[in-house]
Amino acid sequence: MAAEADDEIEVIQAIYCQPGEITVSRDGSRQVIVRLKSTTEKSDDSTRSTEADLHLSLSSFYPSNAPSISVRSEQLSRSGMTQLRTMLTQAAEHSLDRPMLLDLISLASEELQKVTVCDGKMRTTDQGGGGNSATPEGRKASEQTEEINGSRESSADRMALLHLDHMRAKTQYIKLIKKWTSELFLTGRVLFCQRLILIVLQGPASAVKEYIVRQRTCNVDVDSKGHSCKERMMSVLCDIGVTLHHFRFDNFDVVEINSANDLRDFFYKYCMQDVFTDHVRTLKHFPGKN
């Protein structure tokens, strides 16, 4: 199952692509370390951040065998890290024989968000005997009893900017993109500017991640011989929360842009100056660069 595990790791690397977010080692067993960070605003307008490193070690029998899991954080107590590790291990045992790494990372991220919102108090287990929060039933019960004051990361809209190296079968590729964004209720734009191809996605975090998984694991284009192939050269330039100043698209469309100035004007028109400055202008294929 080595090839399947490598495909799964590639998807995770595409999602967690910022510097320092992920480390992958293939010496012997496959080791994946993901740096998770959760930030929320407090009532006094200050912010609180919680960070944790999630270590996943895959044996040659993965996914028939669950990965070995450990959690390390300077901000969580030892008991808090143990509780989170136990929850993830139990979730992994319920997911044997199918890809689970992204689900485990997402679950860990959700729980870290709860810790941050609750001002550092670990709430990953039900002390009153109400169920195991690692199971779907337990997680549902836990979510129903929490008061998060509307700041849950998992339910907040996200904006992701994807970069594609090329499209050989452009009509077919765009048709598939539109199909997936419709199914997942995502809005945004596909932008073509000379050699540069960008996809802006807006919608729930779970839908954005599902789209990225599909684009990395399904046949979307054709290779130089005309054979169907997966997208191996997509990168996630950013995946951020949609703030009040960002424009919210109400549909998904394709935009052809002629020049670097027009591309800049597009991002400025839709109040995404920060995205353009931090993630677009520095790209290798940015119009005008040699």
N, C-alpha and C positions, 0 to 999 in steps of 0.2 A: 504493500500500500504506500510505498515511498513516493511515487509520482503524485498520488492523490493528496498526500500530506504536503508536498511541495506546492501544489496548486493552491491549497488552502492557505499556506503561509504567504504566498504571493498576494492573495486577496488582502490579507491582514496588513502586509507591507504597503499596499496601495492606500489603505484607509489611514493607517498610522504612519504617515510619511514625513512628519516634521522632524527636524534634527533632534536626536536623543529619545524619540518616542519608542523605538523598537530596536532590539538587537537579536539577530538570528545566528545561531551556530549550528554547523552540521558535522562537527567532529564527533564521530560515534553516533550517539543519539541526537536527535534534533532538539535544540534548546531555543525557546522563544521567550524573550523578556520584553514586556510592554510597560512603559511608564504611563501610568494613569494619573490624571490631574483633574480635580473638580474645584470649581470656583463659584461662589455665590455672593450676592450682595447682602450685607447686614442692614439692620434698621437705621444705623447711623451713617449709611452710604459708604462705609468701608467694605472691603471684601475679605472673605475667608477662603483660603485654599487648602486642600488636602491632597497629598501626593502619595502614591504607592507603586511599587514595582511588582508586577505579576509575573512569576516564573512558571513556565510550562515546559515540561520535559517529556518528549514523545519517544516511546520505545518503538522497535521495529514492528510491533504488533498493533500499533495505533491504526484505526480507532476501535479495534476489538478490545484493546486494553485502554483504560483511561489514562490521560497524562498525569505525571507527578506534578503536583501544584504546591507552590509556596508563595507567600505574600510578605513583602518587606516594606516597612514604612517607619519613618522617624516620628510621624504624627499620630499613628494609631498605637494603642496599648498592645501589649503582648496578647492579652485575651481577645482584643478586637481582631488582630491578625489571625488568631487561631479560629475564631468564629467565621471569619470570611473564608479562610482556607477550607474549613469543614463544609460550608455551604457550597462552595465551588466543586469540591470533591464529590459531594452527594449529587449535584447537578450533572457532573460528568458521568457518574455511574448510571444515571437515567438516560444517557445519550450515547451509549455504546453502539458501535457498528455504523455510525454516521458522523460526518464532520461536525465538530463541536467547538473548535477553538474560538471562533468569532462569537458564538453564543456565550461562552465562558467569559470572554473579555468584556462583552456588553453587560453581562450580569454583574461582574466585578465593578464596572464603571457606574452602573445604576446604584449599587450599594454604597460606593464611595460618595456618590452625590447625596445620598441620604445622611451619611455621616457628616458631611459638610453642612447641609441644611440644618441638621440637629445640633450644630455647634460642637462637633467632635464626639458626640455620644454614639457608640456603636449600637445599631438596632438590627443586626442581621439575624438574630434568633428570637423566637417567641418565648419569653421567660414564663409565660402563663400556661404553657402546654397547649397552645392553640394550633399547633401544626408545624410542619417542617417547611421553612420558607424556601428551601432549595427545590421543592416540588412545585408544579404549576398551581396546585390548590393552596399550598402554603404561601406562595408568593402573592396570589390573589388576595388571600385573607390579610396578609401583612400590608398590602397596598391600601386596602379598604380602611384599615385602622389608623393609618398614618395621616398626620396633618402637615403638609409640606408647604402650605401657603402659596400654592400656584407656581412654585419655582422648580418643579421637577424637570431635570435635563432631558429625560427620555421622551417627554411629551412636548417639549419646546421645538419650534421650527428651526431647522438648520439650513445653512447655505453652503454648498460644496462647489468648488471650482475644479474641474477635471481637464487635463491636457492630453490630447491624442496626438500621436506622432504622424499618423496618416489614415486615410480612408481610401481603399482601392475600389470597393463596391459601394460608392457613396449613397446611391438611391436606396439600396437594400439596408445599409447601415442606419440611415436616418429613419427609415420606416420602422426598424426594430427599436430604436431609441424612443420614438414617439409612442410605440405600443407599450413599452415598459413604463414610461412616465405617466401614461394614461391609467394603466393598471394600478400604479402605486400612488396616484393622486399627487404627482410632483409637477411643479411648474418651473419655468426657466427658459433658457435659450441655448441653442447650438450656434456658435459663432465661427465663421470662416473669414479669416483675414490673411490673404496670400497663403503662405505655408502653415500658418498658425490655425489650429483647431482647438476650440475651448467649449466646454459644456458647463453652464451654470444651472445648478439644481437647487430648488427650494422646497421644503416640506418637512414632515416629521423625521426625526433622527433615524428611526427604524426603517423608514421607507428609503431614505438616502443611502443607508448602508446596504439595504437589499438591492438597490439599483447597482451599486458598485460591485457587489458580489456577482450579480448576473453578468455585468459587462466583462468581468475577469474570468468567469467560468463557463460562459456559453459561447458558441460559435457566432461571431458577429460580422466578420469580414472574410475576405479571401486572400490567400497568399499569392506569391509571384507566379505560381503554377495554376491559379484559379481554384484551388481547393479551399473549402471552408476552414476557418481557423479562429482561434480565440484571440482576444485582445491582450497582447503581452507588453505593449508599450504605452499603457495608460498610466498616468500619475495623478494623484490627488494633490493639487496645489494648496488647497486649504479646505477646512471643514469647520465652520464657525457658526455661532448662534446668530439668528437674524435679529438685529437690533432695531430700535424704533426709527433710526435714521435710514436704514436700508429700504430701498423700494421693494415691494412685494409683487411679483408677477402673478397675474391671474390666469395664465395659460402657458403652453409650451410651444415655442416656435423656432424657426431657423432664420438666422440673419447673416447675410453676406456683407462684409465690410471691406472697403477698398484700401484704406491706408492706416498707418499707425495713429495719425491724428484722429481719424474717425473711430478707431478702436478706443482710444482714450476718451473721446467724447461720449461713446456709448456707456462706459463705466461711470463717468461723471454724471451723465443724464439720469442714471438710475441710482445715484447716491451710493456708489460702490468705489469711491476714490481710494479707500484704504486697500481694497482687494487689488485694484489696478497697480497701485504703487508698490505693494509688498510682494505680489505674486505674479503679475503679468509683465510688467515692464522689464523685468530681469531675465525673461525667458530667452533661450538660445535662438529660437525662430521668431522672435519679436520682429515685426516688419522694420526694415532699415538696417538690421544688424547683418554683418557679413557672415 
